[in-house]
Amino acid sequence: MKLFGLLGKNIDYSFSRSYFSEKFRKEAINAEYRNFDIAEIGQFESVIQQNEDLKGLNVTIPYKQSVMDYLDRLDENAEAIGAVNTVKIEEDKSLTGYNTDYVGFTAAIKPMLKNGNYRALILGTGGASKAVAFAFQKLGIKYLYVSRKPGPDQVSYQDLNEEILQKYKIIINTTPLGTFPNTEDHPDIPYHYLTQDHLAYDLIYNPSTTKFMELAAKNGASTSNGLQMLQLQAEKAWEIWNI
């Protein structure tokens, strides 16, 4: 039996395990999907060594960047993004890193874009944010990172004002704020400046309507959670594992 899994920390809530377990059942695939919940990235090597049947991994918070140090090679897109969310264990046991987040995000958000004049705010600067930025580059959409500790060419949450929010009509939450069970948490942005011309997209999928989405919708903004993106990136990962 082939083995696949999710590498992360505190991942009992995981979408991936339930998604792939159901997929394997429906399609009569002789495979198992497990969670590999590790306290720090140094334990990754033990996961590989102790599971000889392992063929592929999804990678989630907080290891999308640190896992790269343990891989033998990177797909060109993963290298350009600077984050990995899919690992393929090759026949010779070498490890190749890919990024399917940007594939899922691009396909999910494209139907929501009505014209080519958008600018986007990306809330957060972790591994998921890098895939979103890469997708925007491919789509020709200018973006600006918002961070609690902004670096060069980034702004802080305190910098956000009416002028910025009139200019940037897409807002993507790539932070974990609002994830179950902490459902009242949300990014600290001035929601009262949002309008019906805004799109508030949350990469979180549990709960299905986050506080970020709720506050944005109260001001007329269109909203979406990250479930479709996750489904699309999962199918791309499955394709990679079976090349």
C-alpha positions, 0 to 999 in steps of 0.5 A: 500500500502506498503511503502519503501524508501531511507534514505540519504542526498542530494539524488535527484540523487538517483538510488534507487527511479527510480529503485524500482519505475520501478520495482513496475510498471513492476511487478505490485507490490502495493508499493511506494518508496520515498526518505527520505532526512534528514539533520542529522541522528537524524531525522531518528526516525521521518521518522519511526514514521511518516510513519506507512506503511514503511516496509524497507529502503535503506541507503546511504551516509552519514548514513551507519554507524550512522544509526546503533545506532538507530537499534534494531539488526544487521545481523551478516554480517552487524555487522562484516562490521560495516555499514548498507545499508538496514533496515527491519521494522519488524511486531513488528516495531523493526528495523533490519540492513543488509548490501547488498553492499558486496553482490552486490560488490562481485557478480559484481567484481567476473567475472573480476578476472582472477586469485587469485593473486590480491591485492587491494587498497580501496580509502576511509574509509566510510561505502561503503569501509567497505563492499568492504573490507569485500567482499575482505576478503571473496574472499581471496584478500589482500587490503590496505586502502587509506585515506586523514587522514590515520590511522593504516595500512592505507596509504595516497594518497601522499604515492602512488607510482610506487612500490605500484601500481605495487603491487596492481592491483585492485583499488576501488573508494568508495569515492563520488568524481566524482559523478554528478554534480561534474563530473570533481572531481576524487581521486588524485592518480598517474594514469600514473603508471596504466597499462593494468594489472590494474582494476579501479572499481568505486562505482559511477554510475552517470556519467556512465564513471567517471573521475577516470575511464577515467584517468585509461582507458587512461593508459590501465586499465580495468574499471567498474562503480557501476551500476551492484553492485547497481542493485544486492544489491537492489535485495538482499534488496528486498529479505530481506524485503520480507522474 
